[in-house]
């Protein structure tokens, strides 16, 4: 899924399980429901924002967060499974 080219904000109000690629090229995405065992890649371009809010957000093995954008870990519980390669 790719968010582009708008600079507006997008709320995703349903549980998300990212097993592929989420590109945030501009604007902001707010995950306002739980994120369940996401193992995909999230790329946040410079000037873009990913905000995780409310609920429980689980990013598990093989998940990657990349880019020069902003990751806002607002409210809620967050679980990050980090693995050294």
Order of alpha helices (4+ residues) and beta strands (2+ residues): beta-beta-beta-beta-beta-beta-beta-beta-beta-beta-beta
